[in-house]
Amino acid sequence: MAVRCFGEKDLQYLTEVIEKQDLWRGMGDDSFVSRFEDAFAKHLGRKYVLAVSSGTNAEEVALAALGLEPGDEVICPATAPIFVSMPVVSIGCIPIFADTDPKTLIITAETIEAAVTPKTKAVMVVHLNGVPAQMDEILAVAKKHNLMVLEDCAQAYDATYKGKKTGTMGDVMCASMQQSKHITSGEGGIVATDDPEIYKRAVMFHNVGMPWYRYGLEAPQAKPLGGLSTRGHFMFGHNFRMGELQGAVALAQLERIDEYNKVRAENVAIIEQELAGVEGLKLAHVYPDTVPNYWVYPIRVPKELGNYGETNYLEVVFQKMQKDRKTLVGVPLPDYVQYKPGICPVCEEASPYFSGLGCHPTQSADSIRESCEDAKKQVAEVLAKK
Ligand SMILES: Cc1ncc(COP(=O)(O)O)c(C=O)c1O
């Protein structure tokens, strides 16, 4: 049954923030942001969690935390929201687009391996639409080529691969808490890892270089220089901190995530029941040993009805880089780096057939049935014209 996204708990926590007269997180353990971090660490099963201001910022923080250098190459799925490849450019690295599985638009071990060069340092695995990627094969290829693995779980909270939650298998995980996601604080992001060094760099990068660590990790102190003290900015960074208003809502939302997941699953069950066996329409492809937790339910439809438009290298911004032979922050592109039609032929062929059906817990069963009816009608109309 549909639920309201926000309610009493959100209001109670927000009221507490206002009554405290402090909207800033600080770095103590008692802020809502810290409480959210601790609760999420427990929920996900990772040691260190850092809440940040958006999912895109979480990606940038995580990439910087991996210790990447300008000019390093990062493999990204060709078909993913551009929030995935943009942060690679922000930190001075070069996105290398890998082709994706035509059944899911998700990166695979084979497509990753085909994109590896001597400069490749990391791969971003996006569990697109809440469908877990085939992690064993991906982790094996990453190990073979010494690549660090970032799992983007913006669309995949609490999905599992061989019983492990998405976000617990790579070196670092990122998630988004933008309004449409499994939990939301309007805008918001999460970085999680088990590696204290990755966590420390993440904290510094999101905090303009200042090491305000939690989890009992010791922070260095800056020594006065030339007789003058400094504040202790140890690395380049941005201010991507999360504030208490977001933290309060994030915590309230996390406390309800099981309820939201349940309603999502009920909505998906309706979709799968309504659309099973419909001519001209394929249901989501799910890899063996995985349990998806759909963000949007992906269907494959006749090309005329497909609306997936997220082939990153075809975006105007990447076309400019292709023409200028440098990234937007001026990093030169080697000749073998190309952003032009044809570089990832499988996803170019497959993506026009993809469309998505909403399954958000605020959607009623009736509205889900209506969108299924609509999809069926549209597919039948297209087939009738053929
Ligand atoms: C797969 C994926 N990664 C990253 C992001 C970025 O998140 P945000 O919108 O919070 O910046 C999104 C957002 O839609 C996403 O879908």
The ligand as a Gaussian input file, in Angstrom:
#p B3LYP/6-31G(d) Opt

LIG

0 1
 C       23.282000       6.236000     -10.715000
 C       23.344000       7.621000     -10.143000
 N       24.518000       8.081000      -9.664000
 C       24.613000       9.298000      -9.131000
 C       23.535000      10.150000      -9.053000
 C       23.722000      11.513000      -8.508000
 O       22.951000      11.800000      -7.397000
 P       22.456000      13.279000      -7.031000
 O       21.293000      13.583000      -7.900000
 O       22.092000      13.160000      -5.593000
 O       23.591000      14.208000      -7.240000
 C       22.297000       9.720000      -9.533000
 C       21.138000      10.606000      -9.437000
 O       20.128000      10.474000     -10.047000
 C       22.202000       8.426000     -10.089000
 O       21.044000       7.967000     -10.568000

